Amino acid sequence: MVELEQDYLVLTLAGSFWAVTLAQGAIEAINTLGPRKTMSTHPHGHGHSGKGHPAKMAS
């Protein structure tokens, strides 16, 4: 699955195939864990839950 080239390992064609397959399987497994919580985008690029501005939330 890997080949030694000088001082580092390189994925073979089969290794590349399995790396993609494993990544796709991991993504699919994560997606089956449940619905994702989406975050709204703050005008300044900061995400938040949409439940009010953090500085204005009651403590």
VOBA-1610 file (N, C-alpha, C; in pm, whole numbers, padded with zeros to 5 digits, always signed):
BEGIN
Met+00080-00120+00000Met+00000+00000+00000Met+00085+00127+00000Val+00210+00115+00046Val+00303+00228+00043Val+00435+00184-00016Glu+00508+00278-00069Glu+00642+00252-00121Glu+00739+00347-00052Leu+00858+00301-00029Leu+00962+00384+00031Leu+01036+00456-00080Glu+01035+00589-00076Glu+01109+00671-00170Glu+01201+00762-00091Gln+01328+00736-00099Gln+01431+00808-00023Gln+01398+00800+00126Asp+01356+00909+00188Asp+01333+00909+00332Asp+01186+00917+00371Tyr+01094+00893+00277Tyr+00952+00904+00310Tyr+00871+00798+00237Leu+00749+00777+00286Leu+00659+00678+00227Leu+00563+00747+00131Val+00531+00679+00022Val+00439+00729-00079Val+00330+00624-00098Leu+00205+00669-00103Leu+00096+00574-00126Leu+00104+00518-00267Thr+00082+00387-00279Thr+00070+00326-00410Thr-00069+00355-00463Leu-00100+00310-00585Leu-00234+00329-00640Leu-00338+00263-00549Ala-00308+00142-00503Ala-00400+00073-00412Ala-00414+00149-00280Gly-00302+00201-00229Gly-00306+00279-00106Gly-00390+00404-00121Ser-00379+00470-00236Ser-00460+00590-00263Ser-00608+00555-00266Phe-00642+00443-00328Phe-00781+00397-00334Phe-00835+00375-00193Trp-00761+00304-00110Trp-00808+00275+00024Trp-00815+00400+00111Ala-00725+00494+00091Ala-00730+00619+00168Ala-00859+00695+00138Val-00897+00701+00011Val-01021+00769-00027Val-01141+00692+00027Thr-01139+00561+00014Thr-01250+00478+00063Thr-01268+00492+00214Leu-01158+00492+00288Leu-01165+00508+00433Leu-01216+00646+00471Ala-01172+00749+00400Ala-01220+00886+00428Ala-01369+00896+00401Gln-01415+00838+00291Gln-01558+00842+00260Gln-01638+00767+00366Gly-01585+00654+00412Gly-01653+00577+00516Gly-01660+00653+00647Ala-01553+00723+00682Ala-01552+00803+00805Ala-01654+00915+00797Ile-01661+00983+00683Ile-01760+01091+00665Ile-01901+01036+00675Glu-01925+00923+00613Glu-02058+00862+00619Glu-02095+00824+00762Ala-01998+00770+00837Ala-02024+00732+00976Ala-02056+00854+01060Ile-01982+00963+01041Ile-02006+01086+01115Ile-02145+01141+01082Asn-02183+01136+00956Asn-02314+01187+00914Asn-02429+01106+00971Thr-02408+00980+01005Thr-02515+00898+01061Thr-02531+00917+01211Leu-02440+00991+01275Leu-02448+01011+01420Leu-02566+01097+01460Gly-02619+01175+01371Gly-02733+01259+01404Gly-02729+01388+01327Pro-02834+01467+01343Pro-02839+01594+01271Pro-02730+01688+01319Arg-02676+01762+01223Arg-02573+01860+01257Arg-02639+01989+01302Lys-02577+02054+01397Lys-02624+02186+01441Lys-02559+02289+01350Thr-02642+02368+01286Thr-02587+02471+01198Thr-02568+02599+01277Met-02473+02678+01237Met-02446+02804+01304Met-02466+02916+01205Ser-02532+03020+01249Ser-02550+03135+01161Ser-02419+03211+01154Thr-02402+03287+01050Thr-02280+03363+01031Thr-02297+03504+01084His-02209+03544+01171His-02207+03678+01227His-02158+03773+01119Pro-02207+03898+01114Pro-02163+03991+01010Pro-02012+04008+01001His-01942+03986+01112His-01797+04002+01113His-01726+03870+01088Gly-01801+03769+01044Gly-01741+03642+01011Gly-01732+03544+01127His-01788+03577+01242His-01785+03487+01357His-01917+03414+01366Gly-01912+03283+01376Gly-02034+03205+01388Gly-02088+03207+01529His-02218+03201+01543His-02280+03187+01675His-02410+03114+01657Ser-02473+03076+01766Ser-02591+02992+01760Ser-02717+03066+01722Gly-02713+03196+01708Gly-02831+03272+01671Gly-02922+03303+01788Lys-02876+03282+01912Lys-02959+03304+02030Lys-02929+03439+02094Gly-02884+03533+02017Gly-02855+03666+02070Gly-02707+03692+02073His-02674+03816+02084His-02534+03856+02088His-02477+03816+02222Pro-02358+03750+02224Pro-02301+03703+02351Pro-02286+03812+02456Ala-02257+03937+02417Ala-02239+04044+02513Ala-02372+04088+02574Lys-02483+04058+02507Lys-02613+04102+02555Lys-02692+03991+02625Met-02633+03871+02633Met-02705+03759+02694Met-02707+03775+02845Ala-02821+03740+02906Ala-02834+03751+03051Ala-02750+03642+03117Ser-02693+03674+03233Ser-02611+03575+03303Ser-02689+03505+03410
//
